[in-house]
Amino acid sequence: MSPVFMALSAALRDFWQPRILAIALVPPLAAFAVWIGFVWWFADDWARLVTGWIASTSWLGWVRDWGLSSIFVWASGIGAAALMLPIVLITAVLVTDLVAMPVIVPFVGRQHYPQLEQRKGGTVAGSIWNSAIAIVMFVLLWMISLPFWFTGIGALVLPPLISAFFNQRMFRYDALA
């Protein structure tokens, strides 16, 4: 068996241990719950903002005159959800990086690589700098990829690829440090 498949099978085996499972799942679920709460709390404000924008924009007067303002309010909800996905992902990965990585990396080191010398490399400033660069790159890639979502295949392929790149960029520094 190749080393890549051996590492993947070891990672899958370790993932199902209760401590690792909790550390890996609680931060993303908490971030998702917090952002869903914000969306729930501010959804009416968002709808009023979009409705007011339609009412005050002269070139969208025909939408108001035909009674189609509700379509824009409905579409604004979809737009808000599309904007919230990267924000939720960034929050979940940041929380996971802060909470899970300090626990998971030593566990994996002790469990599977006890022969490796543990060096204390990297700094908090380096980790913050790496996170900032990763977030900026993720946001730029996400915005550049949005037009390709209308191709159908772009909506299926690009978000997972960009998210995978973001995850490896965020966690690589701390894992190697």
C-alpha positions as CSV (number, residue, x, y, z in Angstrom):
1,M,0.0,0.0,0.0
2,S,1.3,3.5,-0.9
3,P,2.3,5.9,1.9
4,V,-0.5,8.2,0.9
5,F,-3.2,5.6,1.3
6,M,-1.7,4.5,4.6
7,A,-1.8,8.0,5.9
8,L,-5.4,8.5,4.7
9,S,-6.5,5.2,6.4
10,A,-4.7,6.2,9.6
11,A,-6.4,9.7,9.5
12,L,-9.8,8.1,8.9
13,R,-9.2,5.7,11.8
14,D,-8.1,8.5,14.1
15,F,-11.0,10.7,13.1
16,W,-13.6,8.4,14.7
17,Q,-12.0,8.6,18.2
18,P,-14.5,10.6,20.3
19,R,-12.0,13.3,21.3
20,I,-10.8,14.0,17.8
21,L,-14.4,13.8,16.4
22,A,-15.6,16.3,18.9
23,I,-12.7,18.7,18.4
24,A,-13.1,18.4,14.6
25,L,-16.9,18.9,14.5
26,V,-17.8,21.2,17.3
27,P,-16.0,24.4,16.0
28,P,-17.6,24.2,12.5
29,L,-21.0,23.4,13.9
30,A,-20.7,26.3,16.4
31,A,-19.7,28.7,13.7
32,F,-22.6,27.6,11.5
33,A,-25.0,28.0,14.4
34,V,-23.7,31.5,15.2
35,W,-24.0,32.7,11.6
36,I,-27.5,31.1,11.2
37,G,-28.5,33.0,14.3
38,F,-27.2,36.2,12.8
39,V,-29.0,35.5,9.5
40,W,-32.2,34.8,11.4
41,W,-31.9,37.9,13.5
42,F,-31.1,40.3,10.6
43,A,-33.1,38.7,7.8
44,D,-35.9,41.3,8.1
45,D,-33.4,44.2,8.0
46,W,-31.8,42.7,4.9
47,A,-35.2,42.4,3.2
48,R,-36.1,46.0,4.1
49,L,-32.8,47.2,2.8
50,V,-33.3,45.5,-0.6
51,T,-36.9,46.6,-0.8
52,G,-35.9,50.2,0.0
53,W,-33.1,50.0,-2.6
54,I,-35.6,48.9,-5.3
55,A,-38.1,51.6,-4.3
56,S,-35.5,54.3,-4.4
57,T,-33.7,53.2,-7.6
58,S,-35.2,54.9,-10.7
59,W,-34.2,52.3,-13.2
60,L,-35.9,49.6,-11.2
61,G,-39.2,51.5,-11.1
62,W,-40.8,49.1,-13.5
63,V,-40.2,46.3,-11.0
64,R,-42.1,48.2,-8.4
65,D,-44.8,49.2,-10.9
66,W,-45.4,45.6,-11.9
67,G,-45.5,44.4,-8.3
68,L,-42.4,42.3,-8.7
69,S,-40.5,43.7,-5.7
70,S,-41.0,40.4,-3.8
71,I,-38.9,38.6,-6.4
72,F,-35.9,40.8,-5.6
73,V,-36.4,40.3,-1.9
74,W,-36.5,36.6,-2.5
75,A,-33.4,36.8,-4.7
76,S,-31.7,38.9,-2.1
77,G,-32.2,36.0,0.4
78,I,-30.4,33.7,-2.1
79,G,-27.7,36.3,-2.6
80,A,-27.3,36.6,1.2
81,A,-27.0,32.8,1.5
82,A,-24.3,32.8,-1.3
83,L,-22.4,35.5,0.5
84,M,-22.7,33.7,3.9
85,L,-21.2,30.4,2.8
86,P,-17.6,31.7,2.5
87,I,-18.0,33.7,5.7
88,V,-19.2,30.6,7.6
89,L,-16.4,28.6,6.1
90,I,-13.8,31.2,7.1
91,T,-15.1,31.4,10.6
92,A,-15.3,27.6,11.0
93,V,-11.8,27.1,9.7
94,L,-10.4,29.9,11.9
95,V,-12.0,28.5,15.0
96,T,-10.9,25.0,14.1
97,D,-7.3,26.3,13.5
98,L,-7.3,27.9,16.9
99,V,-9.1,25.2,18.9
100,A,-8.4,21.9,17.1
101,M,-4.9,22.1,15.7
102,P,-3.1,22.5,19.0
103,V,-4.8,19.2,20.1
104,I,-4.8,17.2,16.9
105,V,-1.2,17.8,15.8
106,P,0.4,16.5,19.0
107,F,-2.0,13.6,19.1
108,V,-1.1,12.5,15.6
109,G,2.6,13.1,16.3
110,R,2.5,10.8,19.4
111,Q,0.2,8.2,17.8
112,H,1.8,7.8,14.3
113,Y,5.2,9.5,14.3
114,P,6.8,9.0,17.7
115,Q,10.2,8.7,16.2
116,L,10.1,12.3,14.9
117,E,11.9,14.9,16.9
118,Q,9.4,17.5,18.0
119,R,10.7,21.0,17.3
120,K,8.8,24.0,18.4
121,G,8.9,26.1,15.2
122,G,6.7,28.9,14.0
123,T,5.3,31.8,16.0
124,V,1.9,33.2,16.8
125,A,2.6,36.1,14.5
126,G,3.5,33.7,11.7
127,S,0.3,31.8,12.2
128,I,-1.7,35.1,12.1
129,W,0.1,36.2,9.0
130,N,-0.5,32.8,7.3
131,S,-4.2,33.0,8.2
132,A,-4.5,36.5,6.8
133,I,-2.9,35.5,3.5
134,A,-5.0,32.4,3.3
135,I,-8.3,34.3,3.9
136,V,-7.4,37.0,1.3
137,M,-6.5,34.3,-1.2
138,F,-9.7,32.4,-0.5
139,V,-11.9,35.5,-0.8
140,L,-10.2,36.5,-4.1
141,L,-10.5,33.0,-5.6
142,W,-14.2,32.8,-4.4
143,M,-15.1,36.1,-6.1
144,I,-13.2,35.3,-9.3
145,S,-15.0,31.9,-9.4
146,L,-18.5,33.3,-9.0
147,P,-19.2,33.9,-12.8
148,F,-18.1,30.3,-13.5
149,W,-20.9,29.1,-11.2
150,F,-23.4,29.8,-13.9
151,T,-21.8,27.1,-16.1
152,G,-23.2,24.4,-13.9
153,I,-20.0,22.4,-13.6
154,G,-18.3,25.4,-12.1
155,A,-20.8,25.4,-9.2
156,L,-20.0,21.8,-8.5
157,V,-16.3,21.8,-8.9
158,L,-14.9,25.2,-8.0
159,P,-16.2,25.7,-4.4
160,P,-14.8,22.3,-3.1
161,L,-11.5,23.0,-4.8
162,I,-11.2,26.5,-3.5
163,S,-12.3,25.3,0.0
164,A,-9.7,22.5,-0.1
165,F,-7.0,24.9,-1.1
166,F,-8.1,27.2,1.8
167,N,-8.0,24.4,4.3
168,Q,-4.6,23.2,3.4
169,R,-3.2,26.7,3.3
170,M,-4.7,27.4,6.8
171,F,-3.6,24.2,8.5
172,R,-0.3,23.5,6.8
173,Y,1.7,26.2,8.7
174,D,0.4,25.1,12.2
175,A,0.9,21.4,11.4
176,L,4.5,22.0,10.3
177,A,5.3,24.4,13.1
